Amino acid sequence: MAEVIYNDDSIRSLDWKEHIRLRPGMYIGKLGDGSAQDDGIYVLLKEIVDNSIDEFVMGTGKTIEIAVSEQKINVRDYGRGIPLGKVIDCVSKINTGGKYDSNAFQKSVGLNGVGTKAVNALSTIFTVQSYRDGKTKKVEFSKGEMVSEQPIIDTTQRNGTAITFYPDETIFRNYHYIPDFVESMVWNYVFLNTGLTINFNNQKYFSERGLYDLLSKFNKPEEIRYPIIHMVGHDIEIAMTHGQQYGEDYHSFVNGQHTTQGGTHQAAFRAAVVKTVREFFKKEFDAADVRSSIIAAISIRVQEPVFESQTKTKLGSQNMGPEGPSVATFINDFVKKELDDYLHKNPDVADALLKRINQSERERKDIAGIKKLANDRAKKASLHNKKLRDCKVHFNSTHEKRYETTLFITEGDSASGSITKSRDVDCQAVFSLKGKPLNCYELTKKVVYENEEFNLLQHALNIEDGLEGLHYNNIVIATDADVDGMHIRLLMMTFFLQFFPDLVKAGHVYILQTPLFRVRNKKETIYCYSDEERRNAIAKLGNKPEITRFKGLGEISPDEFGLFIGKDIRLDPVILKDQTIKSLLEYYMGKNTPDRQQHIIRNLRVEKDEVEEEPKIIDEVA
């Protein structure tokens, strides 16, 4: 074995921008192409907007303008503007910023002076312009290096800061912003900052009642068990109700940061609700019965918060501040007083809450027997589970690859075989369906334990008791692009939406895009995901290239499949918009609904076959 030379020349010092570009994951989490809500391109946008939010919190700049195109971002606020003499330093010198004075920014999210610098370093073009007291200064960077600096000149523009950036395509491969994800981010900003107006792509967003509006937006009155309870105090706001769905649905925030993975504040709230309800009704309810079907949002403000990563998705702070009470004590005391008072003043709400708890208790006891038998079977099956080909790393670990962990849910052995042979065994797992799964619309959770396939999938994901132990960050439905494959997609999405809606709401469920055609000549091969891409490929290659049509995933060779599930993987996220889960499932999975019939009649069309006018297409044989 050759000796590794370790001397003075082995030690290398990187400047700030080199280090950020070399290790971007340390600063913005996973990179990604924008198909996931926590991909780095959204973190870049958030880092910029957070600074504008801090200006609003300080009492200036009640309007923020955000424009997002395919790859260009513009953010303009009307705060005080960066001091003109410090514009360059604030976006290009680590540990430089206005948030180190705790009196000015006691409860800000970004206190490390890195966020804007990371955006600068990871953008091919980054422009910052500050408007302050009738003067303005503009500076442009590329990958952290200053390209141009305009001198201070007069302006008639209102005070504030404007930033434009283009994320670097060499780092964020084939990226694109999904407007729904940006819109969700914008809504959270206005819910958490009542009185703030955000204009996003010329659409106005505003909230008067904060977290009450957040729960109202996603839950219709007929689908909740009692009116939303809204509690507001110093450094804390809570909205809560119970719905009809399975599981627990939480939206938690710290200093305006959406903590998608919860943390000490969310855990404290869950415990406080159970404790308060038990004391109010003077009965030792099972904690799971109290929290079952809960829908809640909690926002707190903490001095010098400690997060478990740079992307700030999970709060680790134990105390509200250096000299403040513990997070658990603060939240418990608030919930105990406010929720107890509310239930005493609103006996009809207390009665509805009690009925919901009793219903959860009956449902839990009803499936207790079958649940134990099913879990015993699942434990035995896990030892030699032919359906699951697991990976080495899981999402609930601390491994650096945890965000890449993926479970492909495939139809049949041939497709799962191709993926299994070409997957990354460290972080990609495969679960094979034996055929079309059961349509579980309107069925109770008892079916999850009675149906062996559903039960094994539930255990593979490790979501029986919530998302805390989720094994895979990405759950990818990988089916053929034919009628049967589309039907299986719908059946699987019905399963997740019916019994594990929080999995979808948290952005973990995707549809795998696989190529329909391969167009090639002797020099180049192009994989096409649509007829339009096929036509473009034919035009590019010319001279009658060979065209292969893939009829199913099992017909794609493992070597080729490796190209489609690697760094260039194409995923379509399953996104829940304003429509409620019940109405959504009823429309698509209900029994022959008239609305669905009319939709099919209105949109039915027959397309002309263009194959005869083009080169011969070869059907790929497995």
URLIN-V814991 format. One line per field, one symbol per residue. burial: I if it has 24 or more other ideal C-beta (glycine too) atoms within 12 Angstrom, else O. A space follows every 50 residues. Layout:
burial->???
This chain:
burial->OOOOOOOOOOOOOOOIIOOIIOOIIIIIIIIIIIIIIIIIIIIIIIIIII IIIIIIIIOOIIIIIIIIOOIIIIIIIIIIIIOIOOIIIIIIOIOIIIIO OOOOIIIIIIIIIIIIIIIIIIIIIIIIIIIIOOIIIIIIIOIIIIOOOO OOOOOOOIIIIIIIIIIIOOIIOIIIIIOIIIIIIIIIIIIIIIOIIIII OOOOIIIOOIIIIIIIIIIOOOIIIIOIIIIOOOIIIIIIIIIIIIIIII IIIIIIIIIIIIIIIIIIIIIIIIIIIIOIIOOOIOIIIIIIIIIIIIII IIIIIIIOIIIIIIIIIOIIOOOOOOIIOIIIOIIIOIIIOIIOOOOOII OOIIOIIOOIOOIIOOIOOOIOOIIOOIOOOOOOIOIIIIIOIIIOOOOO IIIIIIIIIIIIOIIIIIIIOIIIOOIIIIIIIOOOIIIIIOOOIIIIIO IIIIIIIIIIIIIIOIIOOIIIIIIIIIIIIOOOIOIIIIIIIIIIIIII IIIIIIIIIIIIIIIIIIIIOOOOOIIIIOIOOIOOIIOOIOOOIIIIII IIIIIIOOOIIOOIIOOOIIIIIIIIOOOIIIOIIOIIIOOOOOOOOOOO OOOOOOOOOOOOOOIOIOOOOO
